[in-house]
Amino acid sequence: MNLIEKDSQYLWHPYTQHKTASLPIAITKGEGALLWDENNKEYIDAIASWWVNPYGHSNQFIADAIYKQLTTLEHVLFGGFTHEPAVVLAEKLMAILPENQQKIFFSDNGSTAVEVAIKVALQYFFNKGEKRTTIIAFENAFHGDTFAAMAASGISFYTQAFQGMFIDVVRIPVPVKGQEQVSFEALKKVIQDHNCAGFIFEPLVQGAAGMVMYEPEALDELIKICQENHVITIADEVMTGFGKTGKTFAMDYATQKPDIMCLSKALTGGTIPMAITTFTQEIFEAFYDDDINKALFHGHTFTANPTGCAAALASLELLQTPEMQSNLERVNASHLAFQEHIKTHPKVTATRVLGVVFALEIKKESDESYYGTMRNKLYNFFIENGVILRPVGNIVYILPPYIMTNEQLQKVYQVVENALEIV
Ligand SMILES: *Cc1c(COP(=O)(O)O)cnc(C)c1O
């Protein structure tokens, strides 16, 4: 049996209807922005493998840091123990996070980072003896697939089987251009009508919704409304963090700062699963007490895994090099030029660019579902042409590793432009 046959026999893939899905592609090697399959066919990874890999595949610098850590201290439990990689990483993050972020809590993936954030927002008020149990979230949000994260997510087929089993979540519209006031008013009304504990949002870009974007001024206003009403704000930067928007964090564009932040994906440069939730001192203090019941009873076996911390430290170092910062600008300028070129195409109804994120919407005849016909046609066309892109319904987005070369970027754009002719 070959790899694909064995895969079909043993494995269950994410977001996959195995009866109708085409067989997976077996990838054997990665380098820079490229991946190769078992037949040695080359692919450009134009979505950084689900947004985790900014510095390129099989990055030697991160690999060396991981190897060194593995042969020094691969893992130690974090309950009652600590270690240098966790402390140094916390210190380095504190220097680049918004100033009000003072405490760092480790977990394993984006969903758990969100899970921790929501549990802390709820327990914060429980510890203070205040009854606040509603979480506010955006329409079409995506915050992950564990239960609280799923409850906060608004993309229906991810969550439809579990309706009625969730914590209380109330949704408000995203303040996209022209809809800002509607969003502000909705937030005020929700706060008036419910006992709201927290407001969770993807700052400036809603990734899974199809790179839906809104302005920092609108976010500032929403955060202000929350602050006036003592509602905890949670910035889910799992996708946007570590340079994707052009700044280190999307929140760097805003004047107001959130109470809680969630980080994962690019944190370790796409090597080791790890996540972080960060908090203000004020939130930490609501748990700091002689009473053990007020503690945060949440943890994971691999909390603050030293090897993951070493990978994160190496990744952070790469992000902060002048070369990587100029890559961010180069990719952004390249996207803007492609946007100018493609936005008047008769089949293109909208384009968006922020940092290294590019998105275009294709004219559609009928309602295109998330995994609909147009999406599948596009996806297959991209794969045939050696470019990995995962359209969301009629939206095609590009989120390349920052190190993608200009030639590779041009090839991706050309394939996207050609795809407009087949739909
Ligand atoms: C991917 C993502 C998550 C979930 O992260 P996982 O590591 O897949 O659990 C949460 N929030 C946002 C904004 C994401 O993009």
The ligand as an SDF file (V2000), in Angstrom:
LIG
                    3D

 15 15  0  0  0  0  0  0  0  0999 V2000
   -7.0590   29.4890   13.7290 C   0  0  0  0  0  0  0  0  0  0  0  0
   -7.7350   30.4010   14.6840 C   0  0  0  0  0  0  0  0  0  0  0  0
   -8.1520   29.9550   15.9550 C   0  0  0  0  0  0  0  0  0  0  0  0
   -8.0390   28.5140   16.3790 C   0  0  0  0  0  0  0  0  0  0  0  0
   -6.7240   28.0920   16.4500 O   0  0  0  0  0  0  0  0  0  0  0  0
   -6.4040   26.5160   16.4350 P   0  0  0  0  0  0  0  0  0  0  0  0
   -4.9450   26.4540   16.6530 O   0  0  0  0  0  0  0  0  0  0  0  0
   -6.8300   26.0270   15.0880 O   0  0  0  0  0  0  0  0  0  0  0  0
   -7.1820   25.9020   17.5290 O   0  0  0  0  0  0  0  0  0  0  0  0
   -8.7010   30.8750   16.8160 C   0  0  0  0  0  0  0  0  0  0  0  0
   -8.8570   32.1660   16.4590 N   0  0  0  0  0  0  0  0  0  0  0  0
   -8.4760   32.6270   15.2500 C   0  0  0  0  0  0  0  0  0  0  0  0
   -8.6560   34.0650   14.9250 C   0  0  0  0  0  0  0  0  0  0  0  0
   -7.9120   31.7550   14.3160 C   0  0  0  0  0  0  0  0  0  0  0  0
   -7.5570   32.2120   13.1140 O   0  0  0  0  0  0  0  0  0  0  0  0
  1  2  1  0
  2  3  1  0
  2 14  2  0
  3  4  1  0
  3 10  2  0
  4  5  1  0
  5  6  1  0
  6  7  2  0
  6  8  1  0
  6  9  1  0
 10 11  1  0
 11 12  2  0
 12 13  1  0
 12 14  1  0
 14 15  1  0
M  END
$$$$
